[in-house]
């Protein structure tokens, strides 16, 4: 019941305050397929977008441990079956719970950066998403988010202007299984791959520390060769 109420309010509020343009819905796996959704993280609104356009009941949202301390955010996260995770330490219990839910069918929604970027440009990614994706073997769906930075959101709403948010979705990809002998090295490589895939869905000013990365340049060339995608507009 709480879940349905939260979803109703979330969609009603987003329709009221924002115009969300989504490119690449064609890449989204079917509603019966498990996958790992990864995106950049620039504002407090970002977690809402997965629920807004995926329209799935089995979303597995990872929530930073700091939000457990506040009653309102704890209740909200629990209402949507979120999993609290320690972003800066190896939280194996949270990772096991994600894998357990994915085995039953589900979509893990993760922001590899672990925290909001203060400039909206990409910052260093952590290995949690690459670990889940490599262990599960499920496809990864990269998403780039623009227009939802906290400063921009506050400024626009203070001036009674609707938010103009863009989500760019890229093609799915998979990661090879982990080799225990070189797991740390592989995870670092996989995290760079994930972050470059996200960067390829963002404008240049948001590439951040991955700007000029050789792998990102390859992905941008591949993207330029693909047909233009038609947008779907919400709100």
PyMOL commands that set and color helices and strands:
alter all, ss='L'
color gray80, all
select helices_A, chain A and resi 2-17+25-27+46-54+65-69+71-79+92-103+128-136+150-158+180-199+204-206+208-210+214-225
alter helices_A, ss='H'
color red, helices_A
select strands_A, chain A and resi 18-23+35-39+59-64+83-85+107-110+139-146+163-169+231-234
alter strands_A, ss='S'
color yellow, strands_A
deselect
rebuild
show_as cartoon
